[in-house]
Amino acid sequence: MTDILHICDELQALGITANCVGRRQTAMAIELALQDEGRLSHVTKEIYWVFADSIGCKRCDIERNIRTVSHRARKEGRQRLIEIARYDLHAASTASEFISILASHIRRSDMALSAK
């Protein structure tokens, strides 16, 4: 299973540095999506709400911070994000799409490593 450090490394490669406010929340959201892919069907309820309560903030704050991270990744690491997504991103990703893109990429890279 992927750990939070691997997820943070992937975010770093997209230009999301440790001082970015939503980085930790984005990493936690990706980790939840990796634990159960079904959560991607109900991101608000099964990802945002899950840890919004645990860290004492609102669901909309979590979503906004992840959306900000997504926009920053598009600006700072656009080419890498396109490589990860495996398709051209004509518009900024939604927060849930960004989580899905990163979770899918990490899942693929984990499967490739385990196949070796």
Sequence and secondary structure as in RCSB ss.txt:
>XXXX:A:sequence
MTDILHICDELQALGITANCVGRRQTAMAIELALQDEGRLSHVTKEIYWVFADSIGCKRCDIERNIRTVSHRARK
EGRQRLIEIARYDLHAASTASEFISILASHIRRSDMALSAK
>XXXX:A:secstr
   HHHHHHHHHHTT  TT TTHHHHHHHHHHHHH GGGGGGHIIIIIHHHHHHHT  HHHHHHHHHHHHHHHHH
HSHHHHHHHHTS   S   HHHHHHHHHHHHHHHHHHHHH 
